[in-house]
Each structure stands twice: as C-alpha cells, then as structure tokens.
Amino acid sequence: MTSVTFCAYDEPNSVGGPLSWLERLLPALRESGFDCRCLFLTHHGETGPCLERMVANGFECEQVACHPLSADRVRWVLEKIHQRPPDVFVPNLVVAAYFAARWIRAAGIPTVGVLHSDDPFYQAIQEEFVFGARHYQVSAIACVSDELRQQVERRNPRDVWVRQIPYGVPLPDSSVQRETGKLRVAYVGRLAEEQKRISEVTRALCRVSSKADGIEARMYGDGPARSEVERILASEGVNSNVCLMGRVEPSEMYRVMQQCDVLVLLSDYEGLPIALLEAMACGVVPVCLNMRSGIPELVQDGVTGLVVENRKSAFDQAILRLHADPALWQRLSRAARERVTSAYGHAVSVDRWAKLLHQLDRSSLARKPVSTPRTIRLPEQNPALAAADPRAIETPLAHRLYQRSRMFAGRLKRSLASLLGS
C-alpha cells in the first residue's frame, strides 16, 4: 500500500477550492488503496472545518499552530515526516512544506507540488520549487488547468514531471429546471476584494436585478469583505432582489446549485474553480469574465456559457439575454453539464492522481531516514510568498545570534535529558 502525506493550512471559517479538493480526493484515494494522512498548519492552534471533517472521516491528521518563523515550520514538518515517513510527500500549498521537501526528497521520498491557480503566489511557487535551485525542486508538479501546464512546460523544467490533473466533481443525477419567467443568478465563493472583486460583483448583481422583473440573485460565501458586501446591499440593493445567504457547506453545494439558473464568476484570475465545475455539472449556466487559465477550458462563449469583457454593460447584457431567451439558456445548460460529465468527473481526477503517485513510488530511490539539519538556512525570500514565509530576523548578526541561541537551548535540553536518564 502506497502511503502519502499531504500538507494544508486550516483555520476557523476557512473556505476555498483547495480545501474542498482535499476533502474529496483523500477518501477516494483511500478507496483506491492509498494510505493518506495530513499535516495541518493552523491559525493560533484553532482548527477549521477541513481538519475537523478529515478527522471525522477517519484520517490521521496532525496539527500545529503556525510558528512565527518559516524555519521553525520547516523543522516541525521534518520532525513529523521523520516519525512516519510516507512513500510520497505532497506539500500542496504550504510554503514551509516546500522548503522541507528539500530534505524529504534527499531521503529518497518523491515530492509533488500543486498549482491550484494562476496568480502571483503560484507563479512564485513555480519560480522557487520548479525552476529554482535544484535541491529545492519537487519531483513532480500537478497543474489543475491546461494553461498552468503549458506555463510550466514552455520553460522546459529539468527533472520535474509535469502533469495536468484537473479538479473533479461528483456528477449529480439530475439537472436544474428553470422556472418560467424567472432567472435565478448566484455568486458562490470567497467574499474578498483581491482576485474576486466582490464589491464590483455585488454592485453588478444589484444593478442587473433591477433591470427586469424576475431576475433575482443570491450570494453564497464568507470572507474578509463580508461587511462591505452588507453595506453595498443596504445602500444599493434596496430596490433589488439580491440576498446574502452566507457560507455553504460542501455537502450542501449540489442542493444549492439545483436552486440556481446562472453562476457568475467575475474574478481577475482563477485556476479551475470547483464551484464552477459543480454548477455546470448541475446544468447551471456560467457567465464569466474573460480570463485565462482554467476558465477557457470550461466555458466556451455561446456554447457552454457566456464570456463577458467587463463587469458592467457586457455583464448586464449577458444576464438580460439569458432572461429573455429561455431556449438559449436551455441549450447552454445542456452543453455545460455535458462538458463537465465528459472530462471533469471525480473519477477522472482520482485516476490521474493515483497513476502519478504510483509512478513516483515505483521510481523512488533507496530510502534513508529523514534528517533535520541543526541549522535550517532558507533561500532569499520571494516577495510573492512573503505572507506565507515569515522571516522576522533579517540582519546577518541577528540571524546568527538567533541560531546560536537555538543551538544552545538544544544542547542544554540534551544534557538535561542525559543527566535525568543516568
């Protein structure tokens, strides 16, 4: 049985595609004969819904409150892998785990990075751990979209396997049925300004819902900009049919999607949004801003949805067009569902992951114990990773004093243990 260790972040009220992906992938891999466990870095030690559901589902999970410095986070990951070395290690989106993968791979354990999106963070992951110093390179990189795969392959990485493994979603038995005279529009995702532009999305929904009878909109999600969304709805949504519904649990997503006709996605960038896949699997018609990465693979304008050039007039015209033309909506709905069914079912994604993990396990070198260096020296900080890679000690002198204090504390601890043991 191939054992695999995944890493992730979690905190109270955490949401997002990478967490939904993890919660679905691991049970499916377990059914395929893999032994999976998770290492979670949590916010101040407070667990979130992903960790709690994974534990409830019978997975071995270990957690630690995020240490203040990256080097200490790396040390914790290495200690956990030393205690129970897997056959394959997946840093996922945890920067400290990517750094730790240097020593894990040196012990003969293959490592797999994951590119979940097309943004500065994941571009920096490519720079540091696919095209950076060889000893920090992962064994393989899994890309959720064809655009991300092409980005990597165009630069011809050395000795790094590149695989496109899209997110996969379960396929519901039935498709949404539209009510006569109504168009139910939904936004599902984080309530955040960065990437999602949620204030502009909220204003767009308020505006378009007031332009024709029968258009109603619901916003599902939570996030740092929730108070701003509520403010906009209070001031601009008085005469509109827009409601903020709050967060949706993954188990409830298909029930919610069956009550929608259109899903809007007007972000600056995306990877391969799971909410979009789930909506299209139900026959919900996507209306998306023109962006690269995973969206063009799913949404072909006029075929499997509508692609708009802006969040204002072009978006309004698309919604009004679908409202006025039920036959167009029906044709797009059918094609959207067929697109996901043919290429983005859950089984397709799981099979590709299983194949990659088996190949890496069979190709691995002779194993040796994972060692933790006495002093962990990390490469220069990449600004795009700074939020997840804290380096509080910046001056060379301060860094040396900090490292020496840690060495002294370690020696003192070992000496006391030796005395107590004798």
Disulfide bonds with the S-S distance in Angstrom:
none
